[in-house]
Amino acid sequence: MSEPINGRAIAASPEELREQVERTRAELGETVDALAARADVKARAREKAAEVRRQAMAKAGEVKEQTVVKTGEVRQQAMVKAGEVKQQAVAKAGVVREQAVAKAGEFRARAAGTASRVQEKLPDPVRDKAARAAGQARAKAAQAGRLWEEKAPEPVREKTARGARLARDNRTALLSAAGALVLAWLVFRRRQS
């Protein structure tokens, strides 16, 4: 071999020269292919887009799993909290109901006492006039009831009568439920503040 040119030794025989040329051609072909791959912008963009798509799909899967887990946790917490609030409302409703019944009894007793004292102090003409007015009011109410029965359609009368009967029969329960509802609303409103 002779002295090297460009860091390569010069071939001594034609056979070595051919091998060197083949090697150089192969290296040159690989270099050209690498340069062509780098220069092919569309192919590189497709590869990059595919990679980004894979990453986005993986991230979306992770986020979905996290969302499902978090939703379950929040739902469980909400159910626990709702149970606690319901228990508190039931307890408070019982207390309020008892207090309302006691106050209503006191009020009725005071009203009856006051009414009897007022009646005793009223002069006879005023008492007679009040009795006549009460009688007239009862007569007018009875007349309005008869008129209602004559003029109102049957289904409306039935529903109204059923509703009035239910309200009369369940007066205590209705008052208790209304008290509980008001209490629950107040508790809810206070917690929001």
C-alpha positions in Angstrom: 0.0 0.0 0.0 1.0 3.6 -0.6 0.5 6.7 1.4 -3.0 7.4 2.6 -5.2 10.1 1.0 -8.0 11.6 3.2 -7.1 9.2 6.0 -7.5 6.1 3.7 -4.7 4.0 2.4 -4.3 3.7 -1.4 -4.9 0.2 -2.7 -1.8 -1.7 -3.9 -3.6 -4.0 -6.3 -6.6 -3.6 -8.6 -8.5 -6.1 -6.4 -8.1 -4.0 -3.3 -9.0 -1.0 -5.3 -12.3 -2.6 -6.4 -13.1 -3.6 -2.8 -12.3 -0.1 -1.6 -14.6 1.4 -4.4 -17.4 -1.0 -3.4 -17.0 -0.1 0.3 -17.0 3.6 -0.6 -20.2 3.1 -2.8 -22.0 1.3 0.1 -21.0 4.0 2.6 -22.0 6.7 0.1 -25.4 5.0 -0.5 -26.1 4.8 3.2 -25.2 8.5 3.6 -27.5 9.4 0.7 -30.3 7.4 2.2 -29.8 9.1 5.6 -29.8 12.5 4.0 -32.9 11.6 1.9 -34.7 10.5 5.0 -33.8 13.8 6.8 -34.9 15.7 3.7 -38.3 13.9 3.5 -40.3 16.5 5.5 -43.7 14.8 4.9 -42.5 11.4 6.2 -40.9 13.0 9.3 -44.1 15.0 9.9 -46.2 11.9 9.7 -43.9 10.1 12.1 -44.0 13.0 14.5 -47.8 13.2 14.2 -48.2 9.5 14.8 -46.0 9.8 17.9 -48.0 12.8 19.2 -51.2 10.9 18.6 -49.9 7.9 20.5 -48.9 10.1 23.4 -52.3 12.0 23.4 -54.2 8.7 23.4 -52.1 7.4 26.3 -52.7 10.7 28.2 -56.4 10.6 27.5 -56.6 7.1 28.9 -54.8 8.1 32.1 -57.1 11.2 32.5 -60.2 9.0 31.9 -59.1 6.5 34.6 -58.4 9.4 37.0 -61.8 10.9 36.3 -63.6 7.7 36.9 -61.8 7.2 40.2 -62.3 10.8 41.3 -66.0 10.7 40.3 -66.5 7.5 42.4 -64.8 9.1 45.4 -66.9 12.3 45.1 -70.1 10.3 44.7 -69.2 8.2 47.8 -68.5 11.4 49.8 -71.7 13.0 48.7 -73.7 9.9 49.7 -72.1 9.9 53.1 -72.7 13.6 53.6 -76.3 13.3 52.4 -76.9 10.5 54.9 -75.4 12.6 57.7 -77.6 15.6 56.7 -80.7 13.4 56.5 -80.0 12.0 60.0 -79.5 15.5 61.4 -82.7 16.8 59.7 -84.7 13.9 61.0 -83.4 14.5 64.5 -84.0 18.2 64.3 -87.5 17.6 62.8 -88.4 15.5 65.8 -87.3 18.1 68.2 -89.1 20.9 66.2 -92.2 18.7 66.0 -92.2 18.2 69.8 -91.7 21.9 70.4 -94.4 22.8 67.9 -96.9 20.4 69.5 -96.1 21.8 72.9 -96.4 25.4 71.8 -99.6 24.7 69.9 -101.0 23.2 73.1 -100.0 26.3 75.1 -101.4 28.6 72.5 -104.7 26.7 72.4 -105.0 26.8 76.2 -104.2 30.5 76.2 -106.6 31.2 73.4 -109.4 29.3 75.1 -108.8 31.1 78.3 -108.7 34.5 76.6 -111.8 33.7 74.6 -113.7 32.7 77.7 -112.6 35.8 79.6 -113.6 38.0 76.7 -117.0 36.3 76.4 -117.6 36.9 80.1 -116.8 40.6 79.8 -118.9 41.2 76.7 -122.3 42.7 77.2 -125.2 40.6 76.2 -126.1 42.6 73.1 -122.6 42.3 71.7 -122.6 38.5 72.5 -125.9 38.2 70.7 -124.6 40.1 67.7 -121.4 38.0 67.5 -123.5 34.8 67.7 -125.7 36.1 64.8 -122.6 37.0 62.8 -121.1 33.6 63.4 -124.4 32.0 62.3 -124.5 34.1 59.2 -120.9 33.2 58.4 -121.8 29.5 58.9 -124.8 29.9 56.6 -122.8 31.6 53.9 -120.1 28.9 54.2 -122.8 26.2 53.8 -124.3 28.1 50.9 -120.8 28.4 49.2 -120.3 24.6 49.8 -123.7 23.8 48.2 -122.9 26.1 45.3 -119.5 24.5 44.9 -121.2 21.0 44.8 -123.7 22.2 42.2 -121.3 24.0 39.9 -117.9 22.2 40.2 -117.3 19.2 37.9 -117.3 15.9 39.7 -113.6 15.0 39.2 -112.6 18.4 40.6 -114.9 17.9 43.6 -113.6 14.4 44.3 -110.0 15.5 44.2 -110.7 18.6 46.4 -112.6 16.5 48.9 -109.9 13.9 49.0 -107.2 16.5 49.5 -109.1 18.3 52.2 -109.8 14.9 54.0 -106.2 14.0 53.7 -105.1 17.3 55.1 -107.6 17.1 58.0 -106.6 13.5 58.8 -102.8 14.2 58.6 -102.7 17.7 60.0 -99.9 16.9 62.6 -97.8 15.1 60.0 -98.2 18.0 57.5 -97.2 20.5 60.1 -94.2 18.4 61.1 -93.2 17.9 57.5 -93.5 21.6 56.9 -91.4 22.3 60.0 -88.8 19.8 58.9 -88.7 21.3 55.5 -88.2 24.8 56.8 -85.5 23.6 59.2 -83.7 21.7 56.4 -83.8 24.8 54.3 -82.4 27.0 57.1 -79.6 24.5 57.8 -78.8 24.3 54.1 -78.8 28.1 53.8 -76.6 28.6 56.9 -74.1 26.1 55.5 -73.9 28.0 52.2 -73.1 31.3 54.0 
